[in-house]
Amino acid sequence: MFLIEKIKRSFFPFYRSPKTKKIFRILNAENKKQAMFVGGCVRKYMLNEKIDDIDIATTLTPDEVIKKFENSDVKVKKTGIEHGTLTLVFEDQKFEITTLRHDISTDGRHANIEFTENWREDSERRDFTINAIYLDQKGKVFDPQLGLEDLKKNKVKFIGNPNTRIKEDYLRILRFLRFSIQYRSFDISDQTQKAIKLNLNGITKLSKERLYGELEKIIQLKNFYDLFKNKFLFDIFKLIFPEFIYIERVKKIQKLLKIKDIVIDRSLIFASMLLDSSNNHQYFFHKYNVSNEIKNNLNLYSRLLKEIKLDEDFFSKNLKKNIFFYGKEQIKKVFLVYNVVNKKTLSPKTEEILSKINHALIPKFPVTGNDLLKQGVQSGEKVGEILKKIEKKWIENNFKINHEEIKKLVKQST
């Protein structure tokens, strides 16, 4: 499937799709080159990677873009109009379009900008050379910062002076870290290392939403574990995120990748770096704008890790019961978290226990409210109360209960 997708991307490039063609037909209505693709979509196209977001740069001002699409079936959203950015929505696809610009002043978070029609000038304010490659609607490349050459070498390099680029937006430190891991760009110049160290305090000026958003992108990298291969990047990551006091545990997660059908998600990685007997993870929730999904999962794992300490049969005799309450997927994750957090090395029985969880047959609770009504129980809250008692007994008896036991519980409760 993966190979088929790569072949499709090679023979049917994104810029030739009917939706993309329509957008450019409207933008370049006067046969002028008023728009080109830029950023991640071009970089990924060059590497034959899957393209998620499409960014377009244009010499048109936001007002001119809005006017061009006013009589079309393309919706225009003013998502960042103060910075020259609009979002075009055509059917189920979004295109982010931004007017060429240069910065007048910056404070490390926001920039005062001025529109321009100079493509090279626009490229000079971007972060990295590999993100400043432009592509027109016919597939012709404009590469003013020689980003293609760096892309071929897997080189992540700031445009111009690294210190200047970072001071424009301190989040670029984290973006540099992310792209360096992603492309295994570990030959980092002394000038870049010095600029990052000098500007680390600027990270504190960033909103927790922007920081957490970039953090999630980093830990979701398929090769996130390569962070350990470069001491400079590893040290910078630890300085920015001191809450991850157990980051070394991630090395054990890497070993789990060898096990068939194991899915390593954000919750598992966060749990490995945060969970202990204290409430370290609660501090992390407070500091960043963490999603409810992550909060709920880590709170559950933390609680169940304490239960496992008190129940040596959690993954043996009581396995079915725990799967019944929490589901197979969560119990698998809890087992993996338990191994990563509490064991020096992965259990030799890891695959065996995961197989037991996968193949465990959890029977369906055999009693319904209608069954109780037939036995003369009055409808209402009483039905629910009795069902809970019967279910409890059914679980205690290893998911077995006979008709006489049910009748006895009904009689005791009415």
C-alpha positions in Angstrom: 0.0 0.0 0.0 2.8 2.4 0.9 4.6 1.7 -2.4 1.4 2.3 -4.4 1.0 5.6 -2.7 4.6 6.6 -3.5 4.0 5.6 -7.2 0.8 7.7 -7.3 2.6 10.7 -5.9 5.3 10.3 -8.5 3.0 10.1 -11.6 0.2 12.3 -10.3 1.9 15.2 -8.4 -0.2 17.3 -6.1 0.0 20.4 -8.3 -1.8 18.6 -11.1 -4.9 17.7 -9.1 -8.2 19.2 -10.5 -8.8 21.2 -7.3 -5.3 22.7 -7.3 -5.6 23.6 -10.9 -8.8 25.4 -10.3 -7.3 27.5 -7.5 -4.4 28.5 -9.7 -6.6 29.2 -12.7 -8.4 31.8 -10.6 -5.2 33.2 -9.0 -3.3 33.5 -12.3 -6.3 34.6 -14.4 -4.3 37.3 -16.2 -1.6 34.8 -17.2 0.8 36.3 -14.7 2.8 34.2 -12.2 1.0 35.6 -9.2 1.2 32.5 -7.0 3.5 29.6 -6.3 3.6 26.7 -3.8 6.0 27.0 -1.0 7.1 25.4 2.3 6.2 21.9 3.5 4.2 20.8 0.5 7.2 21.5 -1.9 9.7 19.9 0.5 7.6 16.8 0.8 6.9 16.7 -2.9 10.7 16.7 -3.6 11.1 13.8 -1.1 8.1 12.0 -2.5 6.4 12.1 1.0 2.7 12.4 1.7 1.5 16.0 1.5 -1.0 17.1 4.2 -1.2 20.9 4.0 -0.8 23.0 0.9 0.8 26.5 1.3 0.7 29.1 -1.4 2.6 32.3 -1.7 1.3 35.1 -3.8 2.1 38.7 -4.9 -1.7 39.5 -4.5 -2.8 41.3 -1.4 -5.4 39.6 0.8 -8.1 42.0 -0.6 -7.2 41.1 -4.1 -7.4 37.4 -3.3 -10.8 37.8 -1.7 -12.0 39.7 -4.8 -10.8 37.0 -7.2 -12.8 34.3 -5.4 -15.9 36.2 -4.6 -17.9 34.8 -7.5 -16.6 31.3 -7.2 -17.5 28.2 -5.2 -14.3 28.5 -3.2 -14.8 29.8 0.3 -12.3 32.3 1.7 -11.6 32.4 5.4 -9.8 35.3 7.0 -7.7 33.1 9.3 -4.7 35.4 9.6 -5.5 38.4 7.4 -3.5 40.8 9.6 -0.4 38.8 8.6 -1.5 38.5 5.0 -2.8 34.9 5.4 -6.2 33.5 4.1 -7.5 30.0 3.9 -9.2 28.9 0.7 -11.6 26.0 1.1 -12.7 24.1 -2.0 -14.9 21.2 -1.4 -13.0 19.1 1.2 -9.5 20.6 0.7 -7.9 23.6 2.3 -5.2 25.9 0.8 -3.4 28.4 3.0 -2.4 31.4 0.9 -0.1 34.2 2.1 0.9 37.4 0.5 4.7 37.9 0.0 6.1 39.9 2.8 9.1 41.0 4.7 9.4 41.8 8.4 9.7 45.4 9.6 10.1 44.4 13.3 9.8 41.3 15.5 9.7 40.5 19.2 10.4 36.8 19.0 6.7 36.0 18.9 5.0 38.3 16.5 6.2 40.3 13.5 5.1 43.6 12.0 5.1 42.9 8.3 5.0 44.8 5.0 3.7 43.3 1.8 6.1 42.9 -1.2 6.1 41.6 -4.8 9.7 40.4 -4.5 9.9 36.6 -4.3 13.6 36.6 -3.1 12.8 39.1 -0.4 10.0 36.9 0.8 12.3 33.9 0.9 14.8 35.7 3.1 12.3 35.9 6.0 11.6 32.2 6.1 13.2 29.9 8.6 15.2 27.2 6.8 16.5 26.8 3.2 14.5 23.6 2.7 11.3 25.5 3.5 12.1 28.3 1.0 11.7 26.4 -2.2 8.9 27.6 -4.5 7.1 25.6 -7.2 4.8 27.0 -9.9 1.7 25.4 -11.2 3.6 23.6 -14.0 6.2 22.1 -11.6 9.0 24.6 -12.3 11.2 25.3 -9.3 12.4 28.6 -8.0 15.1 28.1 -5.3 16.6 31.4 -4.2 18.1 30.0 -1.0 19.5 26.8 -2.6 17.3 24.6 -0.4 17.2 21.7 -2.9 20.9 21.2 -2.4 20.5 21.1 1.4 17.5 18.8 1.0 19.6 16.3 -1.0 22.2 16.3 1.8 19.5 16.1 4.5 20.8 19.4 5.8 18.7 21.7 8.0 20.1 25.1 7.7 18.8 28.6 8.8 18.5 31.2 6.1 21.2 33.8 6.6 22.2 34.5 10.2 20.8 31.9 12.6 20.7 34.4 15.4 18.6 36.8 13.4 16.2 34.0 12.2 15.7 32.8 15.8 15.1 36.3 17.2 12.3 36.7 14.7 10.4 33.7 16.2 11.9 31.7 19.1 9.7 28.7 18.2 12.3 28.2 15.4 14.6 26.6 18.0 12.1 23.8 18.4 11.4 23.7 14.6 15.1 23.3 14.0 15.2 20.5 16.5 12.2 18.7 14.9 13.5 18.9 11.3 17.0 17.9 12.4 15.7 14.8 14.0 13.3 14.1 11.1 16.0 14.4 8.4 18.8 13.1 10.7 20.7 16.4 10.2 23.2 16.0 13.0 26.1 18.0 11.5 25.2 21.3 13.2 27.5 24.3 12.7 29.1 26.1 15.7 27.3 29.3 14.6 23.9 27.6 14.8 24.7 25.9 18.2 25.8 29.3 19.6 22.7 31.1 18.3 20.3 28.5 19.8 22.1 28.6 23.2 22.0 32.4 23.3 18.3 32.5 22.6 17.0 29.7 24.7 15.5 32.1 27.2 13.3 33.4 24.4 11.3 30.1 24.6 9.6 31.5 27.8 8.0 34.2 25.7 6.1 31.7 23.6 2.5 30.7 24.4 2.0 27.3 25.9 -0.3 26.4 22.9 2.5 27.0 20.4 5.1 25.1 22.5 2.9 22.1 23.1 1.8 22.0 19.4 5.5 21.8 18.3 6.3 19.3 21.1 3.5 16.9 19.8 5.0 17.1 16.3 8.4 16.2 17.6 7.3 13.1 19.6 5.1 11.9 16.7 8.1 11.7 14.4 8.7 8.1 13.4 12.3 8.5 14.2 11.9 10.5 17.4 14.3 8.1 19.0 17.1 9.5 16.9 17.1 12.4 19.4 19.5 10.3 21.5 22.0 10.2 18.6 23.0 13.9 18.9 24.1 15.2 22.3 23.5 18.9 21.4 19.8 18.3 20.3 19.2 16.0 23.3 20.5 18.6 25.8 18.5 21.4 24.2 15.3 19.2 24.3 15.9 18.5 28.1 16.5 22.2 28.8 13.3 23.3 27.1 11.2 20.4 28.7 12.7 19.8 32.1 9.5 18.0 33.1 10.6 14.9 31.2 12.9 13.7 34.0 12.5 10.1 32.7 13.3 10.8 29.0 15.8 7.9 29.0 12.9 5.5 29.3 12.1 6.3 25.7 15.0 4.0 24.7 12.9 1.1 26.0 9.9 2.2 23.9 12.1 2.0 20.8 12.7 -1.7 21.6 8.9 -2.3 21.6 8.8 -1.3 17.9 10.2 -4.8 17.1 7.0 -6.4 18.5 4.3 -7.1 15.9 1.1 -5.0 16.0 2.4 -2.6 18.6 1.2 1.0 18.2 3.3 3.6 19.9 1.2 6.7 20.4 1.6 10.1 22.1 0.1 8.9 25.4 2.6 6.0 25.7 5.6 8.3 25.0 4.4 11.0 27.4 3.7 8.4 30.1 7.2 7.0 29.8 8.8 10.4 30.2 6.5 11.6 33.0 4.9 9.0 35.2 6.2 8.1 38.7 4.7 7.8 42.2 4.4 11.6 42.4 2.1 13.9 40.4 4.7 15.0 37.9 2.3 14.5 35.1 -0.2 16.9 36.7 2.3 19.7 36.7 2.9 19.0 33.0 -0.9 19.3 32.3 -0.9 22.6 34.2 2.1 24.0 32.3 0.9 23.2 28.8 -2.4 23.1 27.0 -2.6 19.3 26.9 -5.5 17.6 25.2 -8.2 15.9 27.2 -7.3 12.6 25.5 -3.7 12.7 26.8 -4.9 13.9 30.3 -7.4 11.0 30.6 -5.0 8.4 29.4 -2.1 9.4 31.7 -4.5 9.7 34.7 -5.7 6.2 33.9 -2.2 4.8 33.5 -1.1 6.5 36.7 -4.0 5.0 38.7 -3.7 1.5 37.2 0.1 1.5 37.9 -0.7 1.9 41.6 -3.3 -0.9 41.3 -0.8 -3.2 39.7 1.6 -2.8 42.7 -1.2 -4.1 44.9 -2.5 -6.8 42.6 0.2 -9.2 41.4 -2.5 -11.0 39.4 -3.4 -7.9 37.3 -2.1 -9.5 34.1 -2.8 -13.1 34.9 -5.8 -14.3 37.0 -7.5 -10.9 36.9 -6.7 -10.1 33.2 -10.2 -10.8 31.9 -11.8 -8.7 34.5 -9.5 -5.7 33.8 -10.1 -6.1 30.0 -13.8 -6.1 30.7 -13.5 -2.8 32.6 -11.0 -0.9 30.4 -10.9 -2.7 27.0 -8.1 -4.6 25.3 -6.3 -1.6 23.8 -6.0 0.3 27.1 -4.8 -2.8 29.0 -2.2 -3.4 26.3 -1.0 0.2 26.8 -1.0 -0.1 30.6 1.1 -3.3 30.3 3.6 -1.5 28.1 3.7 1.6 30.4 4.2 -0.7 33.4 7.2 -2.4 31.6 8.7 0.9 30.6 8.1 2.7 33.9 8.8 0.0 36.5 11.2 -2.5 34.9 14.9 -2.0 34.2 14.5 -4.1 31.0 11.5 -5.3 29.1 9.9 -8.5 30.4 10.9 -11.6 28.4 7.2 -12.5 28.5 6.1 -9.2 26.9 5.0 -10.8 23.6 3.3 -13.7 25.4 1.3 -11.4 27.7 0.3 -9.1 24.8 -0.8 -12.2 22.9 -3.0 -13.3 25.9 -4.6 -9.8 25.9 -5.2 -9.9 22.2 -6.8 -13.4 22.3 -8.7 -13.0 25.5 -12.4 -13.8 25.0 -14.6 -11.5 27.2 -18.2 -12.9 27.4 -21.2 -10.6 27.1 -23.1 -9.9 30.3 -26.0 -12.4 30.0 -28.7 -10.4 32.0 -30.8 -7.5 30.7 -33.3 -5.2 32.3 -36.1 -7.1 30.5 -35.0 -10.3 32.2 -35.5 -8.7 35.6 -38.9 -7.2 34.6 -40.1 -10.7 33.7 -39.1 -11.8 37.2 -41.5 -9.2 38.7 -39.0 -6.4 39.4 -40.7 -3.0 39.1 -39.3 -0.7 36.3 -37.2 2.2 37.4 -33.9 2.8 39.3 -34.3 -0.6 41.1 -33.6 -2.4 37.8 -30.3 -0.7 37.4 -29.3 -1.3 41.0 -30.0 -5.1 40.8 -28.2 -5.4 37.4 -25.1 -3.9 39.0 -25.2 -6.4 41.8 -25.6 -9.3 39.4 -22.8 -8.0 37.2 -20.5 -7.8 40.2 -21.3 -11.4 41.1 -20.8 -12.5 37.5 -17.4 -10.9 37.3 -16.3 -12.3 40.7 -17.3 -15.8 39.5 -15.0 -15.4 36.5 -17.9 -14.3 34.2 -20.2 -17.2 35.2 -23.6 -17.0 36.9 -26.5 -19.5 36.9 -30.2 -18.8 37.0 -30.6 -19.7 40.7 -27.9 -17.2 41.7 -29.7 -14.5 39.7 -33.0 -15.3 41.4 -31.4 -15.2 44.8 -29.9 -11.7 44.1 -33.2 -10.5 42.8 -35.0 -11.8 45.9 -32.5 -10.2 48.3 -32.9 -6.8 46.5 -36.7 -6.6 46.4 
